[in-house]
């Protein structure tokens, strides 16, 4: 856990709530671990991914996003859960933010999202790990993001993209922390990877 000590010694602690302490890790520039399957062993601790079924026909397509009490968000309480949507223009970057209480369950339903996660939780076995996931119409995945995991995304391609997401709590701006998309500690490489 040398990374945790270095992060604290550098004064990189960003938030705390009870036993949950968050700090900015010092990462090398890059994408982190590229997640190519829902059961990847490289997923950040507590992050879960599920494959959704897409039913296309000559009229368009249908996708079931969430059933209360089932799937990744099965444990979300009905009395405080909220479903929201965010429409994004091509090339938009929305990053980073984190929560101390709230768990998010994201479903990119239109377009292609480059989803970025970074574990800020001191004491987590994956502290400092970054994940990159490509999700949307071409890969209909649902992503569960626990408290303390910074998250954001970039819209890939030339069309608008729509994110439908469910949270286990009503929106509370006091529960949301923000980190610049180009923060030098997370050090995420948002550039197109010309391979």
C-alpha positions as CSV (number, residue, x, y, z in Angstrom):
1,X,0.0,0.0,0.0
2,X,2.9,2.3,-0.7
3,X,0.7,4.2,-3.2
4,X,-1.7,5.1,-0.3
5,X,1.2,6.5,1.8
6,X,2.6,8.5,-1.1
7,X,-0.9,9.9,-1.9
8,X,-1.4,11.0,1.7
9,X,2.1,12.3,2.2
10,X,1.7,14.5,-0.9
11,X,-1.4,16.0,0.6
12,X,-3.6,14.4,-2.1
13,X,-6.4,13.5,0.3
14,X,-9.7,14.8,-1.2
15,X,-12.5,13.6,1.0
16,X,-13.5,11.4,3.9
17,X,-16.7,10.0,5.5
18,X,-16.3,7.6,8.4
19,X,-14.1,4.8,7.3
20,X,-14.2,5.9,3.6
21,X,-11.1,8.0,2.8
22,X,-10.4,9.3,-0.7
23,X,-7.1,10.4,-2.1
24,X,-5.8,11.2,-5.6
25,X,-3.3,8.5,-6.7
26,X,-0.2,9.4,-8.7
27,X,-0.8,7.5,-12.0
28,X,1.3,7.3,-15.1
29,X,-0.3,8.8,-18.2
30,X,-2.5,6.3,-19.9
31,X,-5.8,4.5,-20.1
32,X,-5.4,2.1,-17.2
33,X,-6.9,-1.3,-17.6
34,X,-9.0,-1.7,-20.7
35,X,-12.1,-3.8,-19.8
36,X,-13.2,-6.0,-22.7
37,X,-15.6,-8.4,-20.9
38,X,-18.2,-8.1,-18.2
39,X,-16.3,-10.5,-15.9
40,X,-12.8,-9.0,-16.4
41,X,-10.5,-9.7,-13.5
42,X,-9.1,-6.2,-14.0
43,X,-12.3,-4.4,-12.8
44,X,-11.9,-2.0,-9.9
45,X,-13.1,-3.6,-6.6
46,X,-16.9,-3.2,-6.3
47,X,-17.4,-2.1,-9.9
48,X,-19.8,-4.5,-11.7
49,X,-20.7,-4.8,-15.4
50,X,-23.6,-6.6,-17.0
51,X,-24.5,-7.3,-20.6
52,X,-27.9,-6.0,-21.6
53,X,-30.0,-7.5,-24.3
54,X,-30.8,-5.4,-27.4
55,X,-33.8,-6.3,-29.6
56,X,-33.5,-4.6,-33.0
57,X,-36.1,-4.7,-35.8
58,X,-37.1,-2.7,-38.8
59,X,-38.5,0.1,-36.5
60,X,-35.4,0.6,-34.4
61,X,-34.5,-1.3,-31.2
62,X,-35.7,-2.0,-27.7
63,X,-33.5,-2.4,-24.6
64,X,-34.8,-3.1,-21.1
65,X,-32.7,-0.8,-18.8
66,X,-33.8,-1.7,-15.2
67,X,-36.4,-3.8,-13.3
68,X,-36.8,-2.8,-9.6
69,X,-35.3,-5.4,-7.3
70,X,-33.3,-7.1,-10.1
71,X,-29.9,-6.8,-11.8
72,X,-27.0,-4.7,-10.8
73,X,-29.3,-2.2,-9.0
74,X,-31.4,-4.8,-7.2
75,X,-30.3,-3.4,-3.8
76,X,-31.3,0.2,-4.6
77,X,-34.2,1.3,-2.3
78,X,-37.3,2.2,-4.3
79,X,-38.1,5.1,-1.9
80,X,-34.8,7.0,-2.6
81,X,-33.7,5.8,-6.0
82,X,-33.7,8.2,-8.9
83,X,-33.5,7.6,-12.7
84,X,-32.0,10.4,-14.8
85,X,-30.7,10.9,-18.4
86,X,-27.9,13.0,-19.9
87,X,-27.8,13.9,-23.6
88,X,-24.2,14.5,-24.8
89,X,-22.9,16.1,-27.9
90,X,-20.0,14.4,-29.9
91,X,-16.6,14.9,-28.4
92,X,-18.0,15.9,-25.0
93,X,-15.9,15.0,-21.9
94,X,-17.6,14.9,-18.6
95,X,-15.1,14.1,-15.9
96,X,-14.4,13.5,-13.1
97,X,-16.7,13.3,-10.1
98,X,-17.2,11.0,-7.2
99,X,-19.6,10.4,-4.4
100,X,-19.2,9.5,-0.7
101,X,-22.7,8.0,-0.3
102,X,-24.2,7.4,-3.7
103,X,-23.9,4.4,-6.0
104,X,-24.5,4.9,-9.7
105,X,-25.8,2.4,-12.2
106,X,-25.1,3.7,-15.8
107,X,-26.7,2.5,-19.0
108,X,-25.3,4.1,-22.1
109,X,-28.3,3.6,-24.5
110,X,-27.3,5.7,-27.6
111,X,-23.9,6.5,-29.1
112,X,-20.5,5.3,-27.8
113,X,-19.1,6.2,-24.4
114,X,-15.5,5.9,-23.4
115,X,-16.2,5.4,-19.7
116,X,-13.3,6.1,-17.3
117,X,-13.2,4.9,-13.7
118,X,-10.5,5.6,-11.1
119,X,-10.4,4.1,-7.6
120,X,-9.8,6.9,-5.0
121,X,-10.5,4.7,-1.9
122,X,-7.6,4.4,0.5
123,X,-7.6,0.8,1.8
124,X,-9.2,-0.6,-1.4
125,X,-7.2,-3.4,-2.9
126,X,-7.5,-1.6,-6.3
127,X,-6.6,2.0,-5.0
128,X,-5.2,4.0,-7.9
129,X,-6.4,1.6,-10.6
130,X,-8.1,3.1,-13.6
131,X,-10.5,1.3,-15.9
132,X,-11.5,2.2,-19.4
133,X,-14.8,0.7,-20.8
134,X,-16.4,1.3,-24.2
135,X,-20.1,1.0,-23.9
136,X,-23.2,2.0,-25.8
137,X,-25.3,0.8,-28.8
138,X,-22.4,-1.3,-30.0
139,X,-21.8,-2.8,-26.6
140,X,-24.9,-2.6,-24.4
141,X,-23.4,-2.8,-21.0
142,X,-24.7,-1.6,-17.6
143,X,-22.0,-0.3,-15.2
144,X,-22.4,-0.2,-11.4
145,X,-20.1,2.4,-9.8
146,X,-19.7,2.4,-6.0
147,X,-18.9,5.4,-3.7
148,X,-15.3,6.5,-3.8
149,X,-14.7,5.6,-7.5
150,X,-14.2,8.6,-9.6
151,X,-16.1,8.4,-12.9
152,X,-16.4,10.3,-16.2
153,X,-16.7,9.8,-19.9
154,X,-16.0,11.0,-23.4
155,X,-18.4,10.7,-26.3
156,X,-16.8,8.9,-29.3
157,X,-18.0,9.4,-32.8
158,X,-20.1,12.0,-34.6
159,X,-23.5,11.5,-33.1
160,X,-25.2,12.5,-29.8
161,X,-25.0,10.0,-27.0
162,X,-27.6,9.3,-24.3
163,X,-26.8,8.0,-20.8
164,X,-29.6,6.7,-18.6
165,X,-28.5,6.2,-15.1
166,X,-30.1,5.2,-11.8
167,X,-28.8,6.2,-8.4
168,X,-29.6,4.7,-5.0
169,X,-30.2,8.2,-3.6
170,X,-31.9,11.4,-4.7
171,X,-29.4,13.9,-6.1
172,X,-27.5,15.8,-3.4
173,X,-24.9,18.3,-4.5
174,X,-23.1,18.0,-1.1
175,X,-22.4,14.3,-1.9
176,X,-20.6,15.1,-5.2
177,X,-16.9,15.9,-5.4
178,X,-15.3,17.1,-8.7
179,X,-11.8,16.6,-10.1
180,X,-10.7,18.2,-13.4
181,X,-10.8,15.9,-16.4
182,X,-7.1,16.6,-17.0
183,X,-6.0,16.2,-13.4
184,X,-2.3,15.4,-13.3
185,X,-2.7,12.7,-10.6
186,X,-5.3,10.6,-12.4
187,X,-3.4,11.5,-15.5
188,X,-5.9,10.0,-17.9
189,X,-5.0,10.1,-21.6
190,X,-8.1,11.4,-23.4
191,X,-6.5,11.5,-26.8
192,X,-7.5,9.1,-29.6
193,X,-5.2,6.1,-29.4
194,X,-3.7,5.8,-32.9
195,X,-2.6,2.2,-32.9
